[in-house]
Amino acid sequence: VDHSNSGNAYAWGQCTWYVKTVAPWVGTYWGNGCQWATSAAVDGYQVDGTPEVGSVVVFAAGQQGANAQYGHVGYVEAVNGDGTFTFSQGGLGFANPAGPNYQTLSAAGFQFIHKN
């Protein structure tokens, strides 16, 4: 299911709003960031532990400093040869809430949603 024509119903200043803006194919009603991997899988998207440029990284609730209740999502910009990935993100906790704000982390332990 490609949700590119569904608009962006997420609240401005949330990580979900930012990712929907840069990856319009993601679902408009996938819930909080920590729920996106499950929602995407139900929609038929591949979800696994391998980052890919253009995929969405999903943080579980509390993972790597993500919100303890809502989790977090970001957009993968680069996959680096040392097992890390660089992603962009938005949200009210960042210098630029509308994004992009960049970060590089180890890919271990994350889930990634791949565009079909």
TORMAR-511195 format. One record per residue (C-alpha): residue in one letter; x, y, z. Coordinates in steps of 0.5 Angstrom, whole numbers, plus 2048, in hexadecimal, padded with zeros to 3 digits. Each point is the difference from the previous one (the first is absolute). Layout:
BEGIN
AXYZ...
END
This chain:
BEGIN
V800800800D8038077FEH7FD805804S8038067FCN7F98037FFS7FE800807G802806802N804801807A7FB800806Y8067FF805A801806805W8058067FDG8067FF805Q8007F9801C8057FB7FDT7FA7FC7FCW7FE8077FDY8078017FEV8017F97FDK7F98007FCT8038067FDV8067FE7FDA7FD7F97FFP7F98017FEW7FF7F87FEV8007FF808G7F97FF803T7FC806802Y7FD7FC806W8067FB803G7FF803807N806802804G8077FF7FEC8017FA804Q7FA7FD7FCW8028017F9A8047F97FFT7FA7FC802S7FB8057FCA8058007FAA8007F8800V7F9800800D8008047FAG8047FB7FCY807804801Q8067FC801V803802807D8067FD803G807802803T8048027FAP8008087FFE8008027F8V8008077FEG7F88027FFS7FE7FC806V7FD802806V8037FE807V7FC7FF805F802801808A7FC7FB805A7FD804806G806803804Q8067FD7FBQ8068047FFG7FD806804A7F98007FCN7FA802804A7FE7FA805Q7F98007FEY8008027F8G8067FE7FDH8038037FAV8018007F9G8058037FBY8027FF7F9V8067FD7FEE8058047FCA8067FC7FFV8037F9802N807800802G8057FB7FFD8027FF808G7F97FE802T7FD806801F7FA8047FCT7FF808800F7F9802800S7FC806800Q7FA802805G7FB805803G7FD802806L7FF805806G8067FE804F8058027FAA8038067FEN7FC8007FAP7F97FD801A7FE7FF7F9G8067FD7FEP8057FE7FEN8047FE806Y8067FB7FEQ8037FA805T8047FA7FFL7FF7FA804S8027F9800A7FA7FC7FCA8007FA805G7FA7FF803F7FB8057FCQ7FB7FE7FBF7FF8037F9I7FA8017FCH8027FF7F8K7FC8037FBN7FD7FB7FB
END
